[in-house]
Amino acid sequence: MVQVRIPLAALPPTVLAVALMAPGGCGPGGSSSDTSKFQGDQKDVAQTVYDLRDAVSKRDEGKLCDSYLSASFKTQLAAAAKTGHRGSSCSDDLKDSVQDVDATDVKVESVDVTGKSATAKVKTNLPHGTDPCATYTFVNERGWRLSGPPTDTPC
């Protein structure tokens, strides 16, 4: 299995951040989505993290943009696509990165919800080396949507 087959330094930061949260196992269905320790909105946010991962696993950048990213984050990615001459939409900006991500697994460690905002601490399980953690921010726009790129967080 290959972790990531593209030079990470060449990716715009927002694309890299979204790409690194991606798929579990060795393909669709090979990953865990345990949300049992969460309830209510916390459970919904945790499920959104796993749904994001699954959309990347299926190489479905359209669904990723349309179903799991906030309106403002989609606009940011569309602007990055135009600036980088990769097209004009969120999907255009994510296409190459999503196609090249392979075989990581994520686990939602914790979720905090405050009103219509939430954060989730997510650990990426790597086959080698130290497992990195990141904090994902969400906004409730008729469902929880990723509102920006994840930030590195101590595990």
C-alpha positions in Angstrom: 0.0 0.0 0.0 1.1 3.5 -0.8 0.4 6.3 1.6 0.4 9.3 -0.7 1.9 9.2 -4.2 2.2 12.9 -4.9 4.7 15.4 -3.6 3.0 16.9 -0.6 4.9 20.2 -0.8 3.5 20.8 -4.3 -0.1 20.9 -3.0 -1.9 24.1 -1.9 -2.4 24.0 1.9 -6.2 23.7 1.7 -6.0 20.8 -0.8 -3.3 19.0 1.3 -5.4 19.4 4.5 -8.4 17.8 2.9 -6.4 15.1 1.1 -4.7 14.0 4.3 -7.9 13.1 6.1 -8.6 10.5 3.5 -9.5 7.0 3.1 -9.5 4.1 5.5 -8.2 0.6 5.0 -7.1 -0.7 1.6 -10.2 0.6 -0.2 -13.8 1.3 0.4 -15.3 -0.7 3.2 -11.9 -1.4 4.9 -12.2 1.3 7.5 -13.8 1.7 10.8 -16.5 4.4 11.6 -17.0 3.9 15.3 -19.2 6.8 16.6 -20.6 4.8 19.5 -18.9 6.9 22.2 -20.7 10.0 21.0 -24.3 11.2 21.3 -26.4 13.8 19.6 -24.6 16.5 17.6 -21.2 15.1 18.7 -22.1 11.8 17.0 -23.3 13.7 13.9 -20.0 15.5 13.7 -18.0 12.3 14.1 -20.0 10.7 11.4 -19.3 13.6 9.1 -15.6 13.0 9.6 -16.0 9.4 8.5 -18.3 10.4 5.6 -15.6 12.8 4.4 -13.0 10.0 4.6 -15.3 7.7 2.6 -16.0 10.3 -0.1 -12.2 10.7 -0.6 -11.9 6.9 -0.6 -14.4 6.7 -3.4 -12.5 9.5 -5.3 -15.7 11.5 -5.3 -14.6 15.1 -5.1 -18.0 16.3 -6.3 -19.7 14.7 -3.3 -17.0 15.9 -1.0 -17.5 19.5 -2.1 -21.3 19.4 -2.4 -22.1 17.4 0.8 -19.3 17.8 3.3 -17.7 21.3 2.9 -19.2 24.6 4.0 -20.2 27.2 1.5 -17.3 29.4 2.4 -14.7 26.6 2.2 -16.0 25.6 -1.2 -15.6 29.2 -2.3 -12.1 29.2 -1.0 -11.2 26.0 -2.9 -12.8 27.3 -6.1 -10.7 30.5 -5.8 -7.6 28.3 -5.3 -8.5 26.3 -8.4 -8.8 29.5 -10.5 -5.5 30.9 -9.1 -3.7 27.6 -9.7 -5.2 27.2 -13.2 -6.8 23.9 -12.3 -10.3 24.9 -13.2 -13.0 27.0 -11.5 -14.7 24.9 -8.9 -14.1 23.2 -5.6 -14.1 19.8 -7.4 -11.5 21.0 -9.9 -9.2 22.0 -7.0 -9.5 18.7 -5.2 -9.6 16.3 -8.2 -5.9 15.5 -8.6 -5.3 15.3 -4.8 -8.2 13.1 -4.2 -7.2 10.7 -7.0 -3.7 10.3 -5.5 -4.6 9.7 -1.8 -4.4 6.1 -0.7 -4.7 3.9 2.4 -4.8 5.8 5.7 -7.3 5.4 8.4 -8.7 8.0 10.8 -10.2 7.8 14.2 -12.3 10.6 15.8 -10.8 11.1 19.3 -13.1 13.8 20.6 -15.8 16.2 19.5 -16.8 19.6 21.0 -20.0 21.3 19.9 -20.9 24.9 20.7 -24.1 26.1 19.1 -23.6 25.8 15.3 -19.9 25.3 15.5 -17.9 22.2 16.3 -14.4 20.9 16.4 -13.2 17.3 16.2 -9.8 15.9 17.1 -8.9 13.3 14.6 -6.0 10.8 14.6 -4.6 9.4 11.4 -3.4 5.9 11.8 -0.3 5.4 9.7 1.4 2.0 9.1 4.8 3.5 9.9 6.0 6.4 12.1 4.1 8.6 14.5 0.3 8.9 14.0 -0.5 12.6 13.5 -3.5 14.3 15.0 -5.4 17.3 13.6 -8.4 19.4 14.6 -11.2 19.8 12.1 -13.6 22.7 12.4 -17.3 22.4 11.3 -20.3 24.6 10.9 -23.9 23.4 10.9 -25.3 24.4 7.5 -28.3 22.1 7.4 -25.9 19.4 8.5 -22.3 19.5 9.7 -19.8 20.8 7.1 -16.0 21.1 7.2 -15.4 24.9 7.5 -11.7 25.1 6.7 -8.5 23.1 6.5 -7.6 21.0 9.5 -4.8 22.2 11.9 -2.1 20.1 13.4 -2.8 19.2 17.0 -0.8 17.2 19.5 -2.1 13.7 20.1 
